[in-house]
């Protein structure tokens, strides 16, 4: 396991909770709009050991409510379960951010009652998934398997999409809505350019366009909201 980043306190990464965030290295996607490009490969720099992070969490356990584990793609880390169990021993909740490409890992962690909240990225419609994920081929059946599981597993969860001009259309959001039909909550977050993005040059949408995307998805999902956009 490579812990490539650690934020001691966040009010954003685990909605409704004071939390810390752990960034794990390695990812199987290469989304061009990714802001954590330095975490994607085996060359990602390990900045903290598990013991170092746990020592800080132990000291701050009375101040924190939970820990968000993100990446990269956390489900690729072989010691993920070990890390979660050790955090759980501190009495902290666990939120997992995932791209959903390893449903077996998600199912196992849920069966062991190790996850308290799951946030799964929906990159695009099935037809355009590989393009938006930045890979030559993708088995969207694995994405579907994770979607189906999360809709019925009983663990609080959300689906979310980063909307990027040039990569997403109204048709994509219509297909996403059908794909996640019956989900409890879905968030659309607008792309924001930064100097850390994997492939610079993209842009986000106007608020009016994002609201249209939300309206398109709303017939299929109980709660659809924009994230990071002022109404």
MDAnalysis code that builds the backbone (N, CA, C; Angstrom):
import MDAnalysis as mda
import numpy as np

u = mda.Universe.empty(693, n_residues=231, atom_resindex=np.repeat(np.arange(231), 3), trajectory=True)
u.add_TopologyAttr("name", ["N", "CA", "C"] * 231)
u.add_TopologyAttr("resid", np.arange(1, 232))
u.add_TopologyAttr("resname", ["UNK", "UNK", "UNK", "UNK", "UNK", "UNK", "UNK", "UNK", "UNK", "UNK", "UNK", "UNK", "UNK", "UNK", "UNK", "UNK", "UNK", "UNK", "UNK", "UNK", "UNK", "UNK", "UNK", "UNK", "UNK", "UNK", "UNK", "UNK", "UNK", "UNK", "UNK", "UNK", "UNK", "UNK", "UNK", "UNK", "UNK", "UNK", "UNK", "UNK", "UNK", "UNK", "UNK", "UNK", "UNK", "UNK", "UNK", "UNK", "UNK", "UNK", "UNK", "UNK", "UNK", "UNK", "UNK", "UNK", "UNK", "UNK", "UNK", "UNK", "UNK", "UNK", "UNK", "UNK", "UNK", "UNK", "UNK", "UNK", "UNK", "UNK", "UNK", "UNK", "UNK", "UNK", "UNK", "UNK", "UNK", "UNK", "UNK", "UNK", "UNK", "UNK", "UNK", "UNK", "UNK", "UNK", "UNK", "UNK", "UNK", "UNK", "UNK", "UNK", "UNK", "UNK", "UNK", "UNK", "UNK", "UNK", "UNK", "UNK", "UNK", "UNK", "UNK", "UNK", "UNK", "UNK", "UNK", "UNK", "UNK", "UNK", "UNK", "UNK", "UNK", "UNK", "UNK", "UNK", "UNK", "UNK", "UNK", "UNK", "UNK", "UNK", "UNK", "UNK", "UNK", "UNK", "UNK", "UNK", "UNK", "UNK", "UNK", "UNK", "UNK", "UNK", "UNK", "UNK", "UNK", "UNK", "UNK", "UNK", "UNK", "UNK", "UNK", "UNK", "UNK", "UNK", "UNK", "UNK", "UNK", "UNK", "UNK", "UNK", "UNK", "UNK", "UNK", "UNK", "UNK", "UNK", "UNK", "UNK", "UNK", "UNK", "UNK", "UNK", "UNK", "UNK", "UNK", "UNK", "UNK", "UNK", "UNK", "UNK", "UNK", "UNK", "UNK", "UNK", "UNK", "UNK", "UNK", "UNK", "UNK", "UNK", "UNK", "UNK", "UNK", "UNK", "UNK", "UNK", "UNK", "UNK", "UNK", "UNK", "UNK", "UNK", "UNK", "UNK", "UNK", "UNK", "UNK", "UNK", "UNK", "UNK", "UNK", "UNK", "UNK", "UNK", "UNK", "UNK", "UNK", "UNK", "UNK", "UNK", "UNK", "UNK", "UNK", "UNK", "UNK", "UNK", "UNK", "UNK", "UNK", "UNK", "UNK", "UNK", "UNK", "UNK", "UNK", "UNK", "UNK", "UNK", "UNK"])
u.atoms.positions = np.array([
    [0.835, -1.196, 0.000],
    [0.000, 0.000, 0.000],
    [0.870, 1.246, 0.000],
    [0.516, 2.186, -0.890],
    [1.207, 3.468, -0.926],
    [0.263, 4.564, -0.486],
    [0.572, 5.172, 0.650],
    [-0.187, 6.328, 1.098],
    [0.543, 7.560, 0.588],
    [-0.069, 8.206, -0.403],
    [0.606, 9.292, -1.112],
    [0.121, 10.667, -0.682],
    [-0.838, 10.701, 0.214],
    [-1.336, 11.974, 0.709],
    [-2.181, 11.758, 1.947],
    [-2.213, 12.748, 2.811],
    [-2.967, 12.639, 4.057],
    [-3.393, 14.028, 4.493],
    [-4.694, 14.236, 4.566],
    [-5.251, 15.502, 5.031],
    [-5.854, 15.269, 6.406],
    [-5.349, 15.984, 7.390],
    [-5.728, 15.703, 8.778],
    [-7.165, 16.078, 9.095],
    [-7.690, 17.088, 8.419],
    [-9.058, 17.525, 8.683],
    [-9.714, 17.998, 7.391],
    [-10.944, 17.550, 7.153],
    [-11.726, 18.036, 6.023],
    [-13.194, 18.080, 6.419],
    [-13.887, 19.090, 5.943],
    [-15.336, 19.186, 6.114],
    [-16.059, 18.897, 4.811],
    [-15.298, 18.578, 3.755],
    [-15.864, 18.410, 2.423],
    [-15.898, 16.962, 1.945],
    [-14.873, 16.182, 2.266],
    [-14.733, 14.860, 1.658],
    [-15.699, 13.825, 2.197],
    [-16.182, 14.027, 3.427],
    [-17.149, 13.107, 4.026],
    [-18.322, 13.958, 4.478],
    [-19.290, 14.200, 3.592],
    [-20.381, 15.140, 3.877],
    [-21.070, 14.857, 5.210],
    [-21.213, 15.928, 6.000],
    [-21.887, 15.808, 7.281],
    [-21.003, 15.373, 8.422],
    [-19.719, 15.170, 8.149],
    [-18.811, 14.685, 9.183],
    [-17.485, 15.442, 9.141],
    [-16.900, 15.624, 10.309],
    [-15.516, 16.085, 10.398],
    [-14.637, 14.861, 10.169],
    [-13.773, 14.921, 9.193],
    [-13.040, 13.722, 8.797],
    [-11.604, 14.047, 8.431],
    [-10.839, 12.992, 8.263],
    [-9.511, 13.059, 7.658],
    [-9.599, 12.346, 6.315],
    [-8.663, 12.620, 5.430],
    [-8.667, 11.978, 4.115],
    [-7.309, 11.337, 3.852],
    [-7.357, 10.081, 3.415],
    [-6.156, 9.332, 3.052],
    [-6.174, 9.109, 1.544],
    [-5.080, 9.474, 0.871],
    [-4.966, 9.315, -0.575],
    [-4.037, 8.131, -0.875],
    [-4.588, 7.098, -1.510],
    [-3.796, 5.932, -1.871],
    [-3.355, 6.010, -3.329],
    [-2.168, 5.530, -3.595],
    [-1.637, 5.555, -4.951],
    [-2.160, 4.407, -5.800],
    [-2.037, 4.573, -7.100],
    [-2.367, 3.582, -8.137],
    [-3.821, 3.696, -8.579],
    [-4.023, 3.678, -9.899],
    [-5.368, 3.697, -10.466],
    [-5.348, 2.958, -11.799],
    [-6.465, 2.321, -12.121],
    [-6.586, 1.599, -13.389],
    [-7.233, 2.447, -14.480],
    [-7.621, 3.670, -14.148],
    [-8.157, 4.606, -15.138],
    [-7.150, 5.734, -15.362],
    [-7.341, 6.441, -16.480],
    [-6.507, 7.605, -16.797],
    [-7.403, 8.747, -17.255],
    [-8.373, 9.093, -16.448],
    [-9.312, 10.146, -16.799],
    [-8.540, 11.435, -17.096],
    [-8.706, 12.020, -18.266],
    [-7.907, 13.195, -18.629],
    [-8.130, 14.386, -17.712],
    [-9.279, 14.417, -17.015],
    [-9.598, 15.537, -16.128],
    [-9.213, 15.264, -14.678],
    [-8.484, 14.176, -14.434],
    [-8.094, 13.813, -13.067],
    [-7.155, 14.855, -12.470],
    [-7.404, 15.218, -11.201],
    [-6.568, 16.196, -10.508],
    [-5.482, 15.525, -9.659],
    [-5.473, 14.203, -9.646],
    [-4.481, 13.480, -8.844],
    [-3.589, 12.612, -9.720],
    [-3.134, 13.177, -10.837],
    [-2.340, 12.424, -11.790],
    [-1.068, 11.833, -11.208],
    [-0.522, 12.468, -10.175],
    [0.718, 11.983, -9.571],
    [0.499, 10.712, -8.760],
    [-0.752, 10.310, -8.570],
    [-1.051, 9.126, -7.766],
    [-1.340, 7.881, -8.604],
    [-1.320, 7.999, -9.929],
    [-1.920, 6.964, -10.763],
    [-1.042, 5.754, -11.030],
    [0.262, 5.879, -10.969],
    [1.138, 4.796, -11.409],
    [1.953, 4.219, -10.258],
    [2.671, 3.154, -10.593],
    [3.542, 2.512, -9.604],
    [4.637, 3.457, -9.113],
    [4.905, 4.511, -9.883],
    [5.933, 5.480, -9.507],
    [5.447, 6.499, -8.483],
    [4.182, 6.428, -8.118],
    [3.645, 7.372, -7.141],
    [4.477, 7.339, -5.864],
    [4.770, 8.505, -5.352],
    [5.648, 8.604, -4.185],
    [4.892, 8.328, -2.887],
    [5.407, 7.394, -2.114],
    [4.817, 7.107, -0.810],
    [5.316, 8.139, 0.187],
    [4.374, 8.881, 0.783],
    [4.732, 9.972, 1.683],
    [4.529, 9.620, 3.153],
    [3.687, 8.631, 3.417],
    [3.389, 8.250, 4.791],
    [3.289, 6.730, 4.881],
    [3.703, 6.188, 5.998],
    [3.462, 4.775, 6.269],
    [2.095, 4.628, 6.927],
    [1.556, 3.436, 6.909],
    [0.280, 3.198, 7.565],
    [0.363, 3.527, 9.047],
    [1.451, 3.131, 9.678],
    [1.603, 3.383, 11.111],
    [1.642, 4.877, 11.420],
    [2.299, 5.658, 10.553],
    [2.368, 7.103, 10.766],
    [0.980, 7.736, 10.709],
    [0.206, 7.325, 9.718],
    [-1.147, 7.861, 9.574],
    [-2.018, 7.461, 10.755],
    [-1.929, 6.212, 11.149],
    [-2.746, 5.720, 12.258],
    [-2.381, 6.405, 13.572],
    [-1.119, 6.729, 13.747],
    [-0.708, 7.433, 14.963],
    [-1.344, 8.816, 15.028],
    [-1.389, 9.504, 13.894],
    [-2.031, 10.816, 13.853],
    [-3.535, 10.677, 14.099],
    [-4.162, 9.699, 13.469],
    [-5.598, 9.493, 13.651],
    [-5.927, 9.166, 15.102],
    [-5.064, 8.392, 15.724],
    [-5.289, 8.036, 17.132],
    [-5.285, 9.288, 18.002],
    [-4.355, 10.194, 17.743],
    [-4.262, 11.424, 18.532],
    [-5.447, 12.352, 18.279],
    [-6.033, 12.250, 17.089],
    [-7.109, 13.150, 16.705],
    [-8.482, 12.483, 16.744],
    [-8.548, 11.272, 17.256],
    [-9.793, 10.502, 17.211],
    [-10.944, 11.210, 17.908],
    [-10.652, 11.964, 18.957],
    [-11.715, 12.666, 19.677],
    [-12.243, 13.863, 18.893],
    [-11.479, 14.332, 17.910],
    [-11.884, 15.479, 17.100],
    [-12.566, 15.052, 15.807],
    [-12.277, 13.840, 15.369],
    [-12.766, 13.351, 14.092],
    [-13.964, 12.431, 14.264],
    [-14.772, 12.365, 13.196],
    [-15.885, 11.418, 13.156],
    [-15.621, 10.282, 12.173],
    [-14.820, 10.563, 11.171],
    [-14.603, 9.547, 10.157],
    [-13.354, 9.796, 9.347],
    [-13.108, 8.857, 8.422],
    [-11.968, 8.935, 7.514],
    [-12.454, 8.619, 6.108],
    [-12.086, 9.468, 5.158],
    [-12.359, 9.209, 3.740],
    [-11.119, 8.592, 3.118],
    [-11.289, 7.445, 2.480],
    [-10.178, 6.788, 1.784],
    [-10.423, 6.938, 0.288],
    [-9.492, 7.615, -0.368],
    [-9.661, 7.945, -1.769],
    [-8.380, 7.629, -2.512],
    [-8.223, 8.123, -3.734],
    [-7.044, 7.764, -4.500],
    [-6.710, 8.799, -5.550],
    [-6.132, 8.217, -6.647],
    [-6.052, 6.827, -7.039],
    [-7.354, 6.064, -6.933],
    [-7.194, 4.749, -6.950],
    [-8.324, 3.840, -6.766],
    [-8.026, 2.929, -5.584],
    [-8.661, 3.162, -4.436],
    [-8.327, 2.435, -3.208],
    [-8.478, 0.920, -3.309],
    [-9.438, 0.441, -4.109],
    [-9.682, -1.004, -4.151],
    [-8.551, -1.792, -4.804],
    [-7.570, -1.096, -5.371],
    [-6.408, -1.779, -5.944],
    [-5.347, -2.085, -4.892],
    [-5.485, -1.491, -3.703],
    [-4.476, -1.669, -2.650],
    [-4.749, -2.952, -1.874],
    [-3.758, -3.824, -1.834],
    [-3.937, -5.139, -1.205],
    [-4.163, -5.043, 0.303],
    [-3.655, -3.992, 0.923],
    [-3.795, -3.835, 2.367],
    [-4.950, -2.929, 2.763],
    [-5.875, -2.685, 1.841],
    [-6.987, -1.784, 2.129],
    [-7.797, -2.262, 3.334],
    [-8.110, -3.542, 3.372],
    [-8.908, -4.055, 4.480],
    [-8.166, -3.907, 5.811],
    [-6.871, -4.143, 5.802],
    [-6.072, -3.991, 7.024],
    [-6.154, -2.552, 7.520],
    [-5.975, -1.601, 6.596],
    [-6.044, -0.185, 6.956],
    [-7.408, 0.157, 7.545],
    [-8.472, -0.292, 6.892],
    [-9.817, 0.035, 7.364],
    [-10.067, -0.554, 8.748],
    [-9.663, -1.803, 8.940],
    [-9.888, -2.434, 10.250],
    [-9.154, -1.683, 11.364],
    [-7.960, -1.229, 11.078],
    [-7.196, -0.508, 12.100],
    [-7.812, 0.862, 12.384],
    [-8.368, 1.494, 11.360],
    [-9.065, 2.770, 11.588],
    [-10.340, 2.537, 12.388],
    [-11.048, 1.463, 12.056],
    [-12.282, 1.133, 12.772],
    [-12.019, 0.912, 14.263],
    [-10.858, 0.373, 14.579],
    [-10.510, 0.147, 15.987],
    [-10.429, 1.457, 16.770],
    [-10.268, 2.558, 16.059],
    [-10.221, 3.878, 16.699],
    [-11.617, 4.463, 16.868],
    [-12.634, 3.733, 16.420],
    [-14.011, 4.200, 16.554],
    [-14.445, 5.191, 15.497],
    [-13.755, 5.214, 14.350],
    [-14.053, 6.174, 13.297],
    [-14.825, 5.527, 12.151],
    [-15.691, 6.310, 11.541],
    [-16.444, 5.862, 10.382],
    [-15.541, 5.829, 9.148],
    [-15.918, 5.025, 8.160],
    [-15.143, 4.908, 6.926],
    [-16.009, 5.255, 5.722],
    [-15.527, 6.218, 4.937],
    [-16.112, 6.510, 3.626],
    [-15.107, 6.075, 2.568],
    [-15.575, 5.317, 1.588],
    [-14.717, 4.846, 0.501],
    [-15.106, 5.522, -0.798],
    [-14.129, 6.135, -1.467],
    [-14.309, 6.654, -2.821],
    [-13.800, 5.602, -3.800],
    [-14.587, 5.289, -4.835],
    [-14.182, 4.228, -5.754],
    [-14.714, 4.483, -7.157],
    [-14.025, 3.930, -8.140],
    [-14.541, 3.975, -9.518],
    [-15.414, 2.763, -9.838],
    [-15.552, 1.852, -8.880],
    [-16.473, 0.741, -9.043],
    [-16.000, -0.385, -9.926],
    [-14.726, -0.363, -10.329],
    [-14.262, -1.391, -11.270],
    [-13.878, -2.699, -10.579],
    [-13.900, -2.718, -9.251],
    [-13.638, -3.960, -8.530],
    [-14.799, -4.250, -7.566],
    [-15.928, -4.657, -8.122],
    [-17.099, -4.910, -7.275],
    [-16.863, -5.996, -6.240],
    [-15.950, -6.937, -6.534],
    [-15.666, -7.991, -5.559],
    [-15.116, -7.424, -4.258],
    [-14.249, -6.419, -4.365],
    [-13.670, -5.789, -3.179],
    [-14.746, -5.038, -2.402],
    [-15.575, -4.288, -3.114],
    [-16.640, -3.525, -2.460],
    [-17.587, -4.474, -1.736],
    [-17.966, -5.560, -2.386],
    [-18.884, -6.526, -1.769],
    [-18.278, -7.144, -0.515],
    [-17.002, -7.488, -0.589],
    [-16.349, -8.107, 0.559],
    [-16.292, -7.148, 1.745],
    [-15.896, -5.904, 1.497],
    [-15.798, -4.932, 2.581],
    [-17.162, -4.673, 3.216],
    [-18.201, -4.650, 2.401],
    [-19.548, -4.459, 2.941],
    [-19.990, -5.681, 3.741],
    [-19.663, -6.869, 3.256],
    [-20.027, -8.099, 3.973],
    [-19.364, -8.154, 5.339],
    [-18.193, -7.537, 5.443],
    [-17.472, -7.490, 6.709],
    [-17.878, -6.285, 7.563],
    [-18.867, -5.526, 7.095],
    [-19.382, -4.357, 7.823],
    [-18.283, -3.329, 8.098],
    [-17.458, -3.097, 7.082],
    [-16.321, -2.197, 7.244],
    [-16.532, -0.825, 6.613],
    [-17.611, -0.651, 5.862],
    [-17.847, 0.621, 5.191],
    [-19.118, 1.272, 5.718],
    [-19.031, 2.587, 5.946],
    [-20.174, 3.341, 6.438],
    [-20.781, 4.245, 5.374],
    [-20.021, 4.522, 4.320],
    [-20.517, 5.345, 3.217],
    [-19.641, 5.055, 2.010],
    [-20.272, 4.989, 0.834],
    [-19.538, 4.711, -0.399],
    [-19.904, 5.760, -1.436],
    [-18.904, 6.342, -2.066],
    [-19.107, 7.280, -3.166],
    [-18.492, 6.669, -4.420],
    [-19.337, 6.408, -5.409],
    [-18.855, 5.778, -6.646],
    [-18.956, 6.758, -7.804],
    [-17.849, 6.929, -8.492],
    [-17.827, 7.776, -9.682],
    [-18.489, 7.067, -10.853],
    [-19.354, 7.785, -11.547],
    [-19.902, 7.339, -12.829],
    [-19.278, 8.246, -13.879],
    [-18.356, 7.715, -14.628],
    [-17.556, 8.557, -15.523],
    [-18.366, 9.110, -16.687],
    [-19.258, 8.274, -17.237],
    [-20.042, 8.704, -18.388],
    [-21.098, 7.653, -18.679],
    [-21.727, 7.774, -19.829],
    [-22.657, 6.747, -20.295],
    [-21.860, 5.499, -20.659],
    [-22.492, 4.324, -20.668],
    [-21.754, 3.099, -21.026],
    [-21.023, 3.206, -22.358],
    [-21.649, 3.832, -23.326],
    [-21.063, 3.929, -24.664],
    [-19.762, 4.713, -24.668],
    [-19.676, 5.735, -23.839],
    [-18.501, 6.617, -23.854],
    [-17.593, 6.412, -22.656],
    [-17.802, 5.332, -21.908],
    [-17.076, 5.154, -20.658],
    [-15.568, 5.072, -20.854],
    [-15.125, 4.257, -21.792],
    [-13.691, 4.072, -22.005],
    [-13.021, 5.387, -22.386],
    [-13.669, 6.153, -23.256],
    [-13.088, 7.430, -23.684],
    [-12.909, 8.372, -22.493],
    [-13.948, 8.505, -21.664],
    [-13.880, 9.444, -20.555],
    [-12.944, 8.929, -19.462],
    [-12.852, 7.613, -19.324],
    [-11.941, 7.034, -18.328],
    [-10.500, 7.010, -18.825],
    [-10.282, 7.346, -20.081],
    [-8.928, 7.448, -20.614],
    [-8.239, 6.129, -20.857],
    [-9.021, 5.082, -21.137],
    [-8.452, 3.760, -21.404],
    [-8.975, 3.255, -22.744],
    [-8.254, 2.281, -23.317],
    [-8.632, 1.796, -24.646],
    [-9.852, 0.888, -24.620],
    [-10.049, 0.201, -23.511],
    [-11.193, -0.708, -23.394],
    [-11.610, -0.801, -21.943],
    [-12.906, -0.971, -21.733],
    [-13.400, -1.138, -20.374],
    [-14.585, -2.096, -20.388],
    [-14.636, -2.945, -19.398],
    [-15.761, -3.867, -19.251],
    [-16.814, -3.176, -18.388],
    [-17.811, -2.586, -19.025],
    [-18.814, -1.843, -18.265],
    [-19.710, -2.779, -17.447],
    [-19.624, -4.080, -17.690],
    [-20.394, -5.012, -16.860],
    [-19.951, -4.923, -15.392],
    [-18.657, -4.666, -15.173],
    [-18.179, -4.542, -13.787],
    [-18.739, -3.283, -13.137],
    [-18.872, -2.214, -13.927],
    [-19.476, -0.987, -13.418],
    [-20.939, -1.250, -13.073],
    [-21.630, -1.939, -13.961],
    [-23.035, -2.279, -13.716],
    [-23.194, -3.129, -12.467],
    [-22.256, -4.055, -12.260],
    [-22.319, -4.917, -11.083],
    [-22.200, -4.094, -9.799],
    [-21.288, -3.134, -9.801],
    [-21.147, -2.273, -8.628],
    [-22.383, -1.403, -8.423],
    [-22.916, -0.853, -9.507],
    [-24.130, -0.037, -9.404],
    [-25.265, -0.853, -8.796],
    [-25.489, -2.052, -9.340],
    [-26.578, -2.900, -8.854],
    [-26.398, -3.235, -7.374],
    [-25.157, -3.527, -6.988],
    [-24.902, -3.877, -5.596],
    [-25.157, -2.688, -4.675],
    [-24.645, -1.519, -5.039],
    [-24.762, -0.355, -4.163],
    [-26.212, 0.089, -4.009],
    [-27.027, -0.126, -5.022],
    [-28.432, 0.267, -4.911],
    [-29.197, -0.583, -3.903],
    [-28.655, -1.752, -3.560],
    [-29.433, -2.675, -2.728],
    [-28.709, -3.161, -1.482],
    [-27.464, -2.704, -1.248],
    [-26.654, -3.282, -0.178],
    [-26.995, -2.751, 1.203],
    [-27.678, -1.636, 1.281],
    [-28.040, -1.082, 2.575],
    [-27.034, -0.114, 3.157],
    [-25.853, -0.022, 2.565],
    [-24.851, 0.944, 3.018],
    [-25.141, 2.290, 2.344],
    [-25.217, 3.385, 3.098],
    [-25.444, 4.684, 2.465],
    [-24.411, 4.950, 1.373],
    [-24.885, 5.435, 0.242],
    [-23.953, 5.641, -0.876],
    [-24.440, 6.767, -1.763],
    [-23.550, 7.187, -2.617],
    [-23.887, 8.171, -3.633],
    [-23.174, 7.821, -4.918],
    [-23.770, 8.235, -6.024],
    [-23.109, 8.194, -7.322],
    [-22.825, 9.635, -7.716],
    [-21.753, 9.834, -8.487],
    [-21.387, 11.201, -8.824],
    [-20.636, 11.231, -10.154],
    [-20.794, 12.339, -10.858],
    [-20.126, 12.522, -12.146],
    [-19.506, 13.905, -12.197],
    [-18.259, 13.982, -12.626],
    [-17.636, 15.273, -12.909],
    [-17.968, 15.646, -14.343],
    [-18.665, 16.751, -14.520],
    [-19.114, 17.178, -15.851],
    [-18.018, 17.998, -16.528],
    [-17.608, 17.551, -17.710],
    [-16.498, 18.185, -18.429],
    [-16.952, 18.535, -19.840],
    [-16.844, 19.799, -20.177],
    [-17.220, 20.217, -21.533],
    [-16.307, 19.534, -22.552],
    [-16.887, 18.992, -23.578],
    [-16.128, 18.271, -24.593],
    [-16.119, 16.770, -24.372],
    [-16.470, 16.353, -23.142],
    [-16.541, 14.926, -22.829],
    [-17.964, 14.465, -22.520],
    [-18.815, 15.376, -22.068],
    [-20.165, 15.004, -21.668],
    [-21.218, 15.795, -22.439],
    [-22.325, 15.116, -22.723],
    [-23.449, 15.739, -23.414],
    [-24.741, 15.431, -22.656],
    [-25.826, 16.063, -23.066],
    [-27.126, 15.766, -22.468],
    [-27.476, 14.296, -22.650],
    [-27.108, 13.732, -23.783],
    [-27.404, 12.315, -24.038],
    [-26.682, 11.414, -23.041],
    [-25.457, 11.776, -22.677],
    [-24.721, 10.986, -21.681],
    [-25.471, 10.967, -20.359],
    [-25.980, 12.122, -19.931],
    [-26.665, 12.170, -18.648],
    [-28.000, 11.426, -18.689],
    [-28.649, 11.409, -19.837],
    [-29.866, 10.613, -19.969],
    [-29.560, 9.131, -19.781],
    [-28.465, 8.675, -20.372],
    [-28.084, 7.272, -20.241],
    [-27.605, 6.949, -18.827],
    [-26.912, 7.888, -18.199],
    [-26.484, 7.685, -16.817],
    [-27.704, 7.525, -15.915],
    [-28.711, 8.381, -16.112],
    [-29.922, 8.291, -15.314],
    [-30.570, 6.923, -15.401],
    [-30.686, 6.403, -16.608],
    [-31.268, 5.069, -16.783],
    [-30.412, 4.002, -16.125],
    [-29.108, 4.169, -16.221],
    [-28.155, 3.171, -15.710],
    [-28.237, 3.046, -14.192],
    [-28.378, 4.178, -13.510],
    [-28.385, 4.155, -12.046],
    [-29.812, 4.274, -11.504],
    [-30.788, 4.010, -12.338],
    [-32.191, 4.161, -11.968],
    [-32.503, 3.506, -10.621],
    [-33.172, 4.270, -9.749],
    [-33.505, 3.770, -8.429],
    [-32.497, 4.149, -7.360],
    [-31.406, 4.777, -7.753],
    [-30.392, 5.184, -6.779],
    [-30.951, 6.244, -5.831],
    [-30.413, 6.279, -4.617],
    [-30.877, 7.240, -3.630],
    [-30.422, 8.653, -3.950],
    [-29.146, 8.798, -4.334],
    [-28.624, 10.148, -4.551],
    [-27.540, 10.153, -5.627],
    [-27.526, 11.251, -6.364],
    [-26.574, 11.430, -7.459],
    [-26.155, 12.893, -7.484],
    [-24.858, 13.110, -7.582],
    [-24.309, 14.462, -7.610],
    [-23.593, 14.719, -8.928],
    [-23.791, 15.899, -9.451],
    [-23.032, 16.369, -10.608],
    [-22.111, 17.473, -10.114],
    [-20.814, 17.276, -10.302],
    [-19.850, 18.301, -9.894],
    [-19.165, 18.854, -11.137],
    [-19.035, 20.149, -11.199],
    [-18.493, 20.800, -12.382],
    [-16.975, 20.693, -12.411],
    [-16.435, 20.444, -13.576],
    [-14.981, 20.400, -13.734],
    [-14.379, 21.790, -13.525],
    [-13.267, 21.819, -12.814],
    [-12.514, 23.056, -12.606],
    [-11.064, 22.789, -13.001],
    [-10.542, 23.606, -13.871],
    [-9.155, 23.443, -14.338],
    [-8.163, 23.755, -13.222],
    [-7.062, 23.029, -13.191],
    [-5.989, 23.316, -12.241],
    [-4.663, 22.917, -12.868],
    [-3.572, 23.316, -12.228],
    [-2.257, 22.989, -12.768],
    [-1.865, 21.535, -12.466],
    [-2.719, 20.804, -11.760],
    [-2.426, 19.408, -11.422],
    [-3.174, 18.424, -12.313],
    [-4.028, 18.944, -13.205],
    [-4.869, 18.053, -13.997],
    [-4.017, 17.233, -14.969],
    [-4.452, 16.009, -15.249],
    [-3.675, 15.094, -16.082],
    [-3.521, 15.610, -17.510],
    [-4.609, 16.106, -18.089],
    [-4.562, 16.638, -19.459],
    [-5.207, 18.018, -19.471],
    [-4.434, 19.072, -19.340],
    [-4.981, 20.429, -19.276],
    [-5.725, 20.808, -20.554],
    [-6.588, 21.803, -20.416],
    [-7.265, 22.350, -21.584],
    [-8.765, 22.168, -21.591],
    [-9.302, 21.399, -20.644],
    [-10.746, 21.224, -20.570],
    [-11.373, 22.391, -19.808],
    [-12.700, 22.430, -19.832],
    [-13.419, 23.449, -19.079],
    [-14.722, 22.859, -18.570],
    [-15.354, 23.583, -17.656],
    [-16.612, 23.141, -17.097],
    [-17.789, 23.720, -17.863],
    [-18.981, 23.553, -17.276],
    [-20.214, 24.032, -17.881],
    [-20.758, 25.225, -17.106],
    [-21.634, 25.992, -17.743],
    [-22.370, 27.045, -17.041],
    [-23.381, 26.404, -16.093],
    [-23.741, 27.138, -15.049],
    [-24.671, 26.592, -14.064],
    [-25.980, 26.162, -14.725],
    [-26.458, 26.950, -15.695],
    [-27.711, 26.623, -16.359],
    [-27.624, 25.271, -17.076],
    [-26.470, 24.981, -17.645],
    [-26.288, 23.698, -18.323],
    [-26.259, 22.551, -17.322],
    [-25.606, 22.769, -16.194],
    [-25.557, 21.734, -15.157],
    [-26.950, 21.456, -14.605],
    [-27.755, 22.503, -14.439],
    [-29.128, 22.310, -13.961],
    [-29.943, 21.510, -14.966],
    [-29.677, 21.708, -16.242],
    [-30.352, 20.916, -17.273],
    [-29.956, 19.449, -17.165],
    [-28.663, 19.187, -16.953],
    [-28.212, 17.802, -16.771],
    [-28.926, 17.163, -15.575],
    [-29.029, 17.930, -14.488],
    [-29.690, 17.411, -13.290],
    [-31.155, 17.082, -13.570],
    [-31.832, 17.952, -14.304],
    [-33.233, 17.707, -14.646],
    [-33.390, 16.457, -15.506],
    [-32.401, 16.201, -16.356],
    [-32.450, 15.024, -17.217],
    [-32.360, 13.741, -16.390],
    [-31.519, 13.751, -15.351],
    [-31.322, 12.556, -14.528],
    [-32.445, 12.366, -13.507],
    [-33.084, 13.454, -13.099],
    [-34.013, 13.441, -11.957],
    [-35.154, 12.417, -12.066],
    [-35.705, 12.119, -13.239],
    [-36.786, 11.123, -13.283],
    [-36.382, 9.731, -12.796],
    [-35.078, 9.440, -12.765],
    [-34.635, 8.092, -12.416],
    [-34.036, 7.989, -11.012],
    [-33.695, 9.102, -10.409],
    [-32.969, 9.086, -9.135],
    [-33.729, 9.909, -8.102],
    [-33.753, 9.431, -6.855],
    [-34.537, 10.088, -5.820],
    [-34.033, 11.486, -5.503],
    [-32.725, 11.661, -5.416],
    [-32.154, 12.970, -5.085],
    [-31.028, 13.285, -6.053],
    [-31.170, 14.364, -6.797],
    [-30.142, 14.800, -7.739],
    [-29.758, 16.234, -7.372],
    [-28.451, 16.472, -7.185],
    [-27.991, 17.790, -6.779],
    [-26.701, 18.133, -7.498],
    [-26.442, 19.426, -7.548],
    [-25.147, 19.916, -8.015],
    [-24.243, 20.080, -6.803],
    [-22.996, 19.803, -6.988],
    [-22.024, 19.937, -5.891],
    [-20.967, 20.967, -6.306],
    [-20.676, 21.886, -5.376],
    [-19.661, 22.892, -5.657],
    [-20.138, 23.991, -6.569],
    [-21.477, 24.138, -6.684],
    [-22.044, 25.177, -7.539],
    [-23.016, 25.984, -6.700],
    [-22.897, 27.306, -6.739],
    [-23.800, 28.162, -6.007],
    [-25.123, 28.266, -6.764],
    [-26.210, 28.014, -6.055],
    [-27.538, 28.117, -6.694],
    [-28.001, 29.567, -6.738],
])
